[in-house]
Amino acid sequence: MAALIAASVHNESSRSRHPGAWIVSGPTEEHTGVLAEGPALDLLLASTPGLSLRPATPLERLLGRAAEPGDLP
């Protein structure tokens, strides 16, 4: 939540170029399966080249991260 607020202040807006929540994957373990949205997503994409995006599923939005095989019973 702090990252979202800081990014909103930095961008002077709570709006993003990408509506909704996205799962961000990249070349390093640090950015694999990260859920991001709003201006925090924009800052992440601007600061780290080579990231790929896919829309987050409803389960991933609830979990706050990428879903893993053991998440569903």
C-alpha positions in Angstrom: 0.0 0.0 0.0 2.9 2.4 0.8 4.3 1.8 -2.7 1.0 2.7 -4.3 0.7 5.9 -2.2 4.3 6.9 -2.9 3.8 6.3 -6.7 0.6 8.3 -6.7 2.4 11.2 -5.0 5.3 10.9 -7.4 3.0 10.9 -10.5 0.7 13.4 -9.0 -2.2 11.1 -9.9 -3.7 7.9 -8.7 -4.5 7.0 -12.4 -2.4 4.6 -14.5 -1.9 4.0 -18.1 -2.9 0.3 -17.5 -6.3 -0.1 -15.9 -6.7 -3.0 -13.4 -4.3 -5.3 -11.7 -1.4 -7.0 -13.7 1.0 -9.8 -13.0 4.5 -8.6 -13.8 7.2 -11.1 -14.9 10.8 -10.3 -15.7 14.2 -11.7 -16.3 15.1 -11.9 -12.5 13.5 -13.7 -9.6 12.8 -10.3 -8.0 10.1 -9.4 -10.6 8.5 -12.8 -11.1 4.9 -13.1 -10.3 4.5 -9.6 -8.8 1.0 -8.2 -8.7 1.0 -4.4 -9.5 -1.5 -1.8 -10.4 -2.0 1.9 -10.7 1.0 4.3 -10.7 3.2 1.7 -9.0 2.9 -0.4 -12.1 3.8 2.5 -14.3 6.9 3.2 -12.2 7.9 -0.4 -12.2 7.6 -0.6 -15.9 9.6 2.6 -16.4 12.4 1.6 -14.1 12.9 -2.1 -15.2 13.1 -2.8 -19.0 12.1 -6.2 -20.3 9.2 -6.9 -18.1 6.1 -8.7 -19.4 2.5 -8.2 -18.3 -0.6 -10.3 -18.1 -3.9 -9.5 -16.5 -4.3 -10.8 -13.0 -7.0 -13.3 -12.4 -9.6 -12.7 -9.7 -7.8 -15.2 -7.4 -4.5 -13.4 -7.9 -6.1 -10.1 -7.1 -7.3 -11.6 -3.8 -4.0 -13.2 -3.0 -2.0 -10.1 -4.0 0.5 -12.2 -6.0 0.7 -14.7 -8.8 -1.2 -17.9 -8.2 0.7 -21.1 -7.6 -0.4 -24.7 -8.2 -1.2 -25.3 -4.5 -3.4 -22.2 -4.1 -6.7 -24.0 -5.0 -7.8 -27.0 -3.0 
